[in-house]
Amino acid sequence: MINYTLKQLYSFESVIRLGGFTSASKELHITQPAVYMQVQQLQQNIGAKLFDINGKKISPTFLGKKIYQTAIETINTLESSKLEINEILNPDSGHLQIAVATTANSFVSTLLAKFKKEFPKMTFYIDVTNRLALLDNLKNNNADLVIMGEPPKDIPLISKAFMENPLIAIAHPQNELLNKKKLAIKDLSKETLLTREVGSGTRMTIERFTGLNFNSEIQINSNEAIVEAVQAGLGIGFVSMHSVSLQLKNKIIKQLNVEPFPIIRKWHIVHHAEAELSPIARRFKQYIIDNT
């Protein structure tokens, strides 16, 4: 019967991954002879050679590769379990992985800062990205929570709408269209129309509500770039009001009064239906809902 210990697996995984006993001993904070002893005992327990040494290079044998993969899976499971237990015992701490639509970054960052003050022991990683990457996060369950516009319907999700997301038209402060009290979509026919890249939630919503055809030769992948283009007098921009509130306040750009804008969408906080939220993720989800 084959037996091995966690110490042996940790030592073997570190030696193979780092390529040497010295590097492994530094990572594991034990002596080099102790690492070598653990790996030798693992070989003895398995009853077969697990690695070859050629000069300073250490490489696993065929069986060694199998044991290495077993070690990785075992260590990952153990470390994940440690994290889950720690979060249960210390619900005010824990790590939060969030993916956020670029248009939501400003207000989400503000909410996170306030949440962090209430729970200073928690840590978080925020991925500010486009809709395609958000969908990938949801499909592969790579984030605890996703904050986005309209959630997809082809992925099993738990979704909660928590705040309005007005989409507006913006123009350079000296654009002549601002002189008209009310505009229709047809009044923009001679203007260069600027919005996000193909596939973005903002673009899909505007196209669905207005029937506008955006200039195919112009692709802009950030709201900051749209604002800069509008400031430069390149054309009319279409953005979430939340992403340009400061620019509107400082009159760097102005909002156009054009039907059917503002188009009101909702912001949603979303996670995969099969995912079990950690205590800190559940707290942040409720915090978002209660404070917006």
Phi, psi and omega in degrees: 000132182275130177232142171209157183255165177297323178300319180294318179293317177301316182294315182295316180300317181293318179298314182291316182294319183268346175082019179181160181284326181295312179297320180295320181296322178294318181292321184273351179062040172227169184287158178299316177301326180292319177297314181299320180296317180298317180292320178295319178296324177297315178300317181296318180293323178286324181083027180204157178288133184249345180206157175244146176243120178237098186069240177262000184267130177246127180226143181285148171284180178302312179291326178300323178296322178295315179294323179299316179296320176299319179298315179301312182296319180295315181295317179299317179296316181294314181294322177296320179295320177301316181296317181295319179295318179298321180291326178290317181286331181232074187295344179274354178249211181097170182246139182241126178252116185236138172245131189228137173298143183303325181288346181259356189303317186298310183282331177293319178299321178296316179295320179297319180298318179291320180296320180298326177294326179283328181231073188295341181279346182284155173237160180209157172233128181244125178254108179267116191207181182271177186297320181300318179291325177297318178297321178296319177300319181290316181300318185262004179054046183270352180229146176296314182222145176237133177248119189208177175283243183284120180290152178289157181257355184259011178234135178291112187229159165247119188229141178225119174286134185229348182197149177289148179230088182285129173264131184231165173258136181234154183216164172298142183304339181257010179294133184296336180296337180291344179284343179269136183291326182216135182237155172247163180305323182297337180290347180263006188300331182264001183267153169280125186257128187238126172208191186288175184292162176303133180101347179285150180296321179300311182298314182298321179294315181296317179297321182291322184276333188244338185074012181293144172252113182280150181301111187296336182279354181248114179240121182236125186254015175208151179291326178300319180292325177296314180299316180298320179295319178294317178301325181281357179082020183286330181172197179263132181254156178230118187214169170286136179301327181295336183273352184228019184300320180292318180295322177293320180297321180273004177059030174288326174226167177227153180274131177274137176268084184232130177293140005262023181281150001285142174269121185265116171251187176234146168274141180236144169254125196226148168210162182297140184297333182269357182276138175260114184290141174289163178305319182290326177292320178296321179296316182292321177302313180293325179297317177301313183296320185281340189243020177230000000 
